[in-house]
């Protein structure tokens, strides 16, 4: 019939034959060993291995997505080249010619003897090459441009993407080799066809970046063999993506707290702590609906912080435009950043610099400030950068007390007053 009866998407229904699989027998779970006994293959790129969970697992399938031009093809080509220094690697390009990939590899310094390039769009042809090639890693760029010959529909359609991912996943399991798939994103920024592919693959990673600074962040959305909290940091240069193993210095300026509205927050990203600078700008406006702009934090939580500051901290921003941003383009999604954002807003509203300090803690709707998890690791990273003044949450601490500790003294009947002699 071709059309889905619900969404009316073309080429989304087809006749499929299901053959009987061979007999299988159950095995005892204790005989299989623990997950951490899996032999992982290191890519040779530390930031990538960090996000993978310690390397690539044999037979696993990884989907890497990102916006056009963010550097997905550059990243996977560099991974393929690094792996090919010790193993045979196949790079399948369905978007470029082999000559174009070779030219790009030359510019990136990724031309390695152990790296083979195959310009092919047919999944069956790729399977035949892999079965006879003795490869230890297969990279496919991209899953939206591949097609399965006996499946109706154009490349990039729901049916073709699903069948392509399923066939390549079966290939990875059968050969016991990891497969990396490159996926494009839709207009709303989500991976194309995520509900179709995401359950088939073992890991879904997203490459995002700040075009103005050339920084790129590789983060996990799903990982069966590692933590999704890990973040890899890179810088895009003329020689490709360069890993940044110690990125805290990039996110924190030299003049911390000199200007109003800046506070350092120690963010936990898996097993690493990154120091980031949260900035706020609060400016009066005569507009009937003041602007609220948030970058790098949850807009919903920032709106809650504005209400809590007004109700419990005597900090009134109702007639002000409020802009809050995380420096460097990093996205912070942990509630422990609440206090740093709240203090940055209050500091800008008052026009009072807070000096070199950091803040961490979750702010509740009742005005309480709860402690942040992993406080020891956060304080260690702060101490490494010479920041020993930290305002944090604790038992019985309120937002008003946190403002006092930061040097801001709210008073009843007045919105804000600077702490002074």
Secondary structure, DSSP 8 states (H G I E B T S, - for coil): --S-TTT--TT-----------------HHHH--GGGS-EE--S-HHHHHHHTSSEETT-EEEEEE-TTSSHHHHHHHHHHHHTTTS-EEEEESSS-HHHHHHHHHHHT---TTEEEEE--BHHHHHHHHHTTT-SEEEEE-TTS-B-TTS-S-TTSHHHHHHHHHHHHHHHHHHT-EEEEEE-B-TTSSBTTHHHHTTTSSEEEEEEEETTTTEEEEEEEEETTS-TT-EEEEEEETTEEEE-S-THHHHS-SSTTSSTTEEEEEEEETTEEEEEEEEEEEEE--SSS--EEEESS-HHHHHHHHHHHHHHH----TTEEEEEEETTS-----GGGHHHHHHHHHHHHHT----S-EEE-EE-TTSBEE--TTHHHHHHHHHHTT---EEE--TT-BHHHHHHHTTB--BTTBS--B---
